[in-house]
Amino acid sequence: MKDEIFEKYREAGILAAKILNRGAQGIRIGASYLDVVESIETQVKEEGAALAFPLNLSLNEDAAHDTASSGDMRRFVKGDVAKLDLGVQIDGYIADTATTVDLGNNALLLQASEQALDAAIKKVRPGATAGAIGAAIQQEIESRGYRPVSNLTGHGLDRYILHRPPTIPNVGISGGVVLEEGMVFAIEPFATTGSGHVGEKTRMEIYSQIAQKPVRIPSARAILEMVKDRHGLPFARRWLGMKKLDLTLPALVRSQVLRVYPVLSDIPGSLVSQAEHTVVVTSDGCIVTTR
């Protein structure tokens, strides 16, 4: 990896860590969900960087892909377990990091994902397998009486690409990708009191453009014009500030111009915690960019 590319990954990571830590302090009982999301997203822009994806803020059994909607009236309540997942990009080079804020009595659940992440990072070096990393994650979570979320994984990162090989599982598998020096990826263990498997909800707030096709509807053309500078990275419905989105966005999804990211959730009443860092594999281990 060229030095100037590594420095962009590192700069994005330092910034993401700072903003995530600051933003997590805003999650408290009675605080506005929308205010927290908009405040953190604004901080990224004020620092001269850009968002790699809309800030994910997912509560309780929801594990991923929730964010504020326009006019969102939700407020944090006692007992909430809030996953805060932030992506920052500088010139397309991405830092992806997450933490969990507990407004209840769930310290051990948070410890499970945090310790799983630490154990996983210690396994990262050239020649290690993704399966061995997944086994380390699974062991830490299950030793505390919880389940890893088996159908969510860590993922490789590249310029303007949020998900690419290698896939880093949250459970032990046989083999898996063999790590090589220069690989960049996010490791993100999820620990749950529920089933260990997430499914899609009907709530959909996040989209990305996956194809270039001619579209006839003026509102659809307007959306694609607004998101072209995302280079395919996800955007929030809330960012568009347009009417008729209930018709136009589904039409673009059906025509396979856009992809939608439904909220991913474990069983009702369960609680999920998440921890995440971005790493760059080095000759003798790795550098964590988001610490």
FENKAFEN-V19031 format. One line per field, one symbol per residue. psi: psi as a letter, one per 40 degrees, with the letter a starting at -180 (. if undefined). A space follows every 10 residues. Layout:
BEGIN
psi: ???
END
This chain:
BEGIN
psi: hidddddddd dddddddddd ddddeehihe ihdddddddd ddddddeeai hdiihhhhhb ehdieiiiih eheiiiihei hhhhhhhhih fehihhiiih hhebgfdddd dddddddddd ddehiheiid dddddddddd ddeeeihihd fiiiiiiahe hdhiiihhie ihihbihhii heihihhghh hiebdehiih iehhehiihe ihihidhddd ddddddedee feiiiidddd fiiedddddd ddddefdiii gihhiaihei hhiiihihih hadebihhef .
END
